[in-house]
Amino acid sequence: MLLEQTLAQIKEKFPDPVLETTEFAGEQILHVKGQDILTVLTALKANGFNFLADLTAIDNLTLGGYERFAVSYHLLCHKTAERLTVKAYVPEEKPSLPSVESLWKTADWQEREVFDLFGIIFEGHPNLIRIMNPDDYEGHPLKKDYPRLGRKERGDFPVIDRGIQKQKPSK
Amino acid sequence: MNHDDIKSNVLTTTLESAINWGRKNSLWPMPFGTACCGIEFMAVLAARTDIARFGAEAIRFSPRQSDLLIVAGRISIKMMPVLIRIYEQMPEPKWVISMGACASSGGVFDTYSVIQGIDQFIPVDVYVPGCPPRPEGVVESLMKIQNLIDKEKLSDYALSSSK
């Protein structure tokens, strides 16, 4: 009930940012433009979708879609237990969109994770630094065009010898 | 002190074998558990296999107090500098067991972020296969380490042979 009302309201209120709404496997998906994500999610939160269950991203390199990257927000309404997925599309040339950390504190680390692995910039984020890869890591490894075996990072360490212990006796 | 007392209270040996005997029967392991092998290692300590029987029950979580490093689990590129630092902090003599497929070869994780075998960067004495290995396998590796220590000579150490 709430979900249908909310979707209709959002489509009416934001005709330009909302690209389309689709349904897949019984779940409603709202597709929006990346730059308007904060206003759309503010309205959704005010409408009852108060809980950000997950935040992640998709690289549409081989999948097709409105843009190269889609940041997806999984919302939950605690009152009616209804769920809504919002996909915000950001282009490859300028992969940035507003941060929703001001709405949900949990978005802080999740946006850092998306930044770390996909290189998507969240404008207005208080501390947008890498969260999982080493601080001096270069590149964003969950992009589809990133080499699967990396760029020799895993071989780039000093070789430690045995010190005062010589090679172990062979017998 | 009469002759019989000396016979029952004194034994003669070489310094080398006395040192090796002491070292091999009082290994103090430092577990570097990063994954499920670390959980399996807990079973090695528990009653059924009980490495206290081999004098190795004094698990130290400080590398400065241990002489056997047990690397249990996959090592990521972010963890490798930590592992190297811990290995270097251990006083010599020291030995290393690479426990399980991931520590030994990267296991199924052939990706940008997982080290394909810690022996590329630090010396390893015994490898334990398995995913994770059975506790019996780890006990076997401990006995192999003991055999290695038993065969050591004092001249194996650079400091003692440099004179």
Interface residues (C-beta under 8 A of the other chain):
Chain A: M132 N133 P134 Y137 P141 Y146 P147 R148 L149 G150 R151 E153 R154 G155 F157 P158 V159 I160 D161 R162 G163 I164 Q165 K166 K168 P169 K171
Chain B: I77 K78 M80 P81 I84 Y87 E88 E92 P93 K94 D110 T111 Y112 S113 V114 I115 Q116 Q120 F121 I122 P123 D125 L148 K151 E152 K153 D156 Y157 A158 L159
